[in-house]
């Protein structure tokens, strides 16, 4: 049980809503944009406010604009004032009109206006059959806006997050959500279902561990059909799918068949299970790196959690991090690694901060991504341009997002619940 708790502590998520922003680097001049709500076919003001908040939040999180943080209305055609917004010194105006409700189908019309010339630069119409997924309608509109302007893409906004949420004693659910966690849908319930991991970039299925019975069972869940398929089971202390190869046909598992956790490689085609690490202590949280030729993992080989790597076929183990006495919860993208590290010096609150760092397997590159507080459990986005993490500061918990290239970070304050593990 102690080892299970250790693994569980490496994966945690939060339920969040309104985005707030902390700008780390203010040196870049960004185009100023105004968001305008031209909705006339929706009478539910609360729903209109929620949709506007998501659109505005997406613009902020994209880090591609200086966003006018106001709720501004307009007709869809606009007038001499709303088509230029000269008093806001705007360069761009993004206007939308929404039709429908969360329990109906939705239609979203958008247009981008050049505020200097009051001319429409482009216009789109989006439809969605399931109104409950309205956050994804907003995300799609902002993703295409960014692409239309040839700015750094934010396609990850349209990706699902999957997480397990505790609902009681030895009870947890597997939930899929949008990145703001506004949309949520429970897919697996009943029993202790934890450690979900996407089966591939297409997000059509995920793996998860069922700890409910006498055996721990690893399942694959198909989102379209709702069917689960048993992959393998064990009577040992744990069974966790921690990473999936780029091709989707291999996965890294943490298993303890002899009550000692190690990293294993499982071939989904041949059903062959092979042991990657063999250590008398704790090896957990394996992640593929360097085109799936190596594995990065967390181990207590130094007497405390630290980050190591090893060739997938075995061989010498290499220490990856040489600072801190508690380096854990690793995530990888290509040859980059992010991890959370406890700082040696105490903060002003008398506690030790945990900050997130990024390193490369190819160079001595190291970069600190957060500055203060408890920043835990980082996970790369699908394009490697963002990192999601848990922020704890002053008794408050938030879901954080770091835009790596843009040097910006955002927090989504905790609202309800405790999430046990998460994958993006």
N, C-alpha and C positions, 0 to 999 in steps of 0.2 A: 504493500500500500504506500509506503514511503516513496518508492520509486515512481509509482503512478502519479503521486502528488507532484513530484519533481518534474515529470514530463508535462503534467497539466499546467504547471506554472509557466512553462515556456510558450503557451498559447492562450491568449486571453483577448476578448473583444468587448466592445461597449455599444450600447444602443445610443444613437446620437441624433441631433437635428440641426439647429441653426449653426451655420459656419461662422467662425470668426477668424480674423487674419492677423498674422504677425509677420511684418516685412523685415527680413534680415538684411537685404541689400536694396537700398533705395536709389542706387545710381542709375538705373535704367529708365529712360523716358518711354512711357507706354501710351498708346492712343487712348484718348478719353472717350468712353462710351456711355450712352444713356439707354436704359431699358424702359420701354413704354408698354403698358398694358392697354390694348385696344379691345378687350373682351366686352361684348354686349349680350352674348347668348347664354351667359351663366349668371344666375341670380344668387347662388350660394357664395357670399362674400368670403367666408372662411376658406372655402376651397380655392377661390381666386387668390387669396393671400398666400396660401400654402404653395400654389403653383408659382407665383411670382417670386417667393422666397427661394425656391429651388433654382429658378432661372438666374436670379441675381447671384446666388451662391456659386453656381457653375461658372459664371463669368469671372468671379473673384478667384476661384480655385484654378481656373485655367492659367492665371498669372500672365495673360497676354494683354490685359487692358488695365487702364485706370478707370474704375467703375464708379459712377455716380450712385451712391448708396441711398436711393430714395424710391418710394413707390409713386411713379409718375404715370398718369393716364393720358390717353389720346384717342381720337377716332382712328380708324384704320387708314383712312386716306390722309389724315393730318391736316395742318393748316400752316400759315406763315410762321407761327411760333413753334409748334411741336415738330415741324420738319427741319428746324435748324438748331433750336435750343441754344441760342446765342448767349443767354444769361448763364448757361452752364459751361460755356467754352468747349462744347462737345465737338468731336471730329466724326463720331459715328453714332447712329441711332439704330437700335435693334427693337423693332416693334412686333408685337404678337397679338393674335386674337384666338381665344380658346372657345371651343364648343363641346358640351358634354359634361358628364359627372363621373366620379370614381366607379359608379355602378352601371355605367353605360359605355358605349364607344366614344372615342374622342377625335376631334379634328383640331389641328393647330395650324394656323396660317402665320407666317413670319415674313418680314421684309427687313432688309438692311438698307439704311439711308445714309448717304454721304451728307453730313450736316453742313459742310461748307457750300455745297451746291444744291441742297434740298432735293437731290435726285435719288431714285431707288437703284441700288447697286445690284441686288438680286432678291428673288422672292421664292418661297417654298410653301408647299402644303403637305402636312404629315397627318396620317390617320393611325388610330390604334383601336383594335377591337376590345381589348380589356382595359377599361378605364382605371382599374386598380393599379396598373403599372404606370400611372401618369408621370412619376419622376423620370422614367426612361424616355418619355416624349420630350421633356425639357432637356434632358442630357443630349439626346440626338440632335436637337436644334442647335445647341451650343457647340457640339462637336463639329457639325457641318459649317457653322459660322466660322469657327477657327480655321477649318480646312479651306474654306472659300477665300480667306484672307492670307493664305499661305503662311500661317503662324505655326509655331511648334504644336504638333497635334496632341489632342487629349482624348483619343479614341477609347482609352481605358475607362472613361466615364460611363460608357455603355456596358461595361462588364458587370456581371453579378459578383457579389460577395456571398460566400457560404460560411455559416458558423453554427456551432452548437451552443444552445442556451439551457442553463439549468432551470428546471421547473419544479424541483422537489428532491426529496431524499432518493438518491440513485435513479433519478428521472431527468432526462434531458431531451431536447428536440433539435433536429437539424433544420435550419432555416436558410432560405436564399433571400438576398436583399440587394437594393442598389447601393452605390458606394456611400450615400448619405444615411443609409439605413432607414429612410422614410418608408419605402416599400419593403414589406416583409411577407413571406409566405412559408408556412411550416410544411415540410415535405416528409419528415420522419418523426414519429412520436411513439411513446410507449417504451420504457426501459431506459438504460443508460447508453445513449448514442452520442459519441464524441469523436473528435479529431477528423472532421471532414477535409478532404483534399480533392481538388479538381482533377478529373481524369485526363483532361487535355485542354488546349487553348480554346476549343470550341465551346467549352462549358456545357456540353450535353449530358455529362454524367459526373459523379463524384464518388470517391471511396469514403467509407467511415467505419469506425470500430464500434461493435455492440458488446458492451461489458455486462450485459444483463444476466447471462446464464453461467453454467459451470465452465463453459469455454468462452474465450474471447473470439468473436467472429468478425472478419473483415469482409464488408459487403461493397458491391458496386451498385449505385442507385442511378437508374435511367430517368432523367427528368421528364422526357416526353411521355413515357409509358407509366411512370410511377412504379416500375418493377425493380426489385433488388435481387442481385445475384451474389451468392456466396463465392468469395475468392479463396480464402483459406481460414483456418482457425488454429488455436493453440490453447493448451491448458496452463501455459506459463503466465508470468506476471503482467505482461503487456503485449500489445500488438497495435502498432500505429503506422499508417502510411504517411510518411513525411515529405516525399517528393516523387514526382513522375517525370520520366525522361521526355526530351523534346519530341521524340517519335511516338510517345504514349504507350509503348509496349513493354516498358520496364518501370519498376518503382523501387524506391528505397523504403525499407521498413525498419522500425525499431521493434525488436523482439527479445524476449527473455525466456526461452524454452527451459533453461536451467536456472531460472531466477536471477539471471545476470544480463542486463540489457546491452545488446550490441546492434550494429547496423548490418542489415541483410539486403541483398539484391534479389528481387523476384522478377522472373521473366514471365510475362502474361501469356505469351504464345506457347512456350514449352512447359510452363508450370514449374520451372526449375527454381529452387531457392538456394542461394549461395551466401555464405557468411563473408562480409567485407571486413569488419573489425573483430578482434578477439582480445579482449582486455578484461582483467579481473575486476575493474571498477565499473563506471557508468559511461557508456557511449550512446548518445541519443541525437535525435533531430538531424538526421542525415539529409543533405541537399546536394544535388548534382551541380557541378561546375566545370568550366573549361570543356564545353561541348560534350558533356556527360562522360568525360574520361576520368574525372576525379570526383571524390565525395568530400564535402565539408561537413563537420559535425561538432557537437558539443561533448566534452569529456571532462572528467574530474582527475585526469592524469597528473595534474600538478597539485592536487589536494583541494582545488576549487574549480568551478566551471570555466572552461576556456575553449577557444576555437582551434580546431586542428583540421588537417586535410590528409587524404591518402588516395593513392591510385585506386580506381574501382576494382582492379584485379588483385589488389594487395600490395605489400611492400612497406617501405618506411613511412612512418607517420610524421608529418611536418606541423610544427606549431605555427599558427598564423597570426596570433596577437601577442604582443609583449608588454602590454600595460593593463592595469586593473586587476582586481582579485575576484571578479565575478563577471565574466563575459559569457553571455548566453543568448538564446533565442535568435539563431542565425537564419538568414534568408539569402538566396543567391539569384543572380541574373547574369548569364554568360560568364565573364570572368570577374564579376564584381560580387562583393560580400557585404551585407549590412548586419550589424549585431548591436546588442545593448550591453553597455559596460558600466559597472559601478565605479564612481570616481573615488579617489583616495581621500580627498579633502572633504570635510563636512560643509554643508551649505549653511546659509544664514538661519535656517530653521532647525539646525542641529542634526539634520539627517544627511545621508550620503545621496548625492544625485546619481541617477542613471542616465547616461547620454548615448545617443545612437551614432555609430561611426560607420564609415564605408571604406573598404580597402579593395585592392586589386590583387589577383594572383599573378599578374604579369609584371608588376612594378612594386616599388616601395610606397606607392600612392596610399595615403591615408587622409581621410577628411572627416571632421566632426560635423554632424548634421543637426544636432540640437545643442542648446547652450546651458540649460538649467532645468531643475525639476527631475521627476522620475519619468523617463521616456523608455518604454518597454515594448518588447514583442514586435519588432519591425517586420514588414512583409513588402517585397517589391511588387509594383504593378506589372501588368503583362508586358509593357514595353520597356520596363526598367527605368523610366523617367521619373517615377514617383515612388514614395515609400509611405505605407500606412503604419501607424504605431499607436500605442496606448500612452496617453499623457496623464500623469498624476501630479498635481501641484496644489498645495494648500488645502488638502482634504477633498478636492474635486477631481473627478476623472473625466477624461475626454478622449475621443478618437482623433488622432492627429494625422495629417497628410503633409508630407514634405515634397515640394516640387524641386527636384535636385538641381537642374540646370538654372532655374529661375531664382534660386536662393530664397524661397518663400515657404512658410509653413502655416498650416491652418488647424484649428481645433473645433471639434464638434462635441459640445458638452454632453455628458452622460445624462440620460433621462430616466430610464427604467432598466431593471434586470441586470443579470450577470452572465456574460457570455464566456464559455469555457475555452473555445478554440475557434480559429478563424482562418480562412484562406481567400485570397483575392484573385 
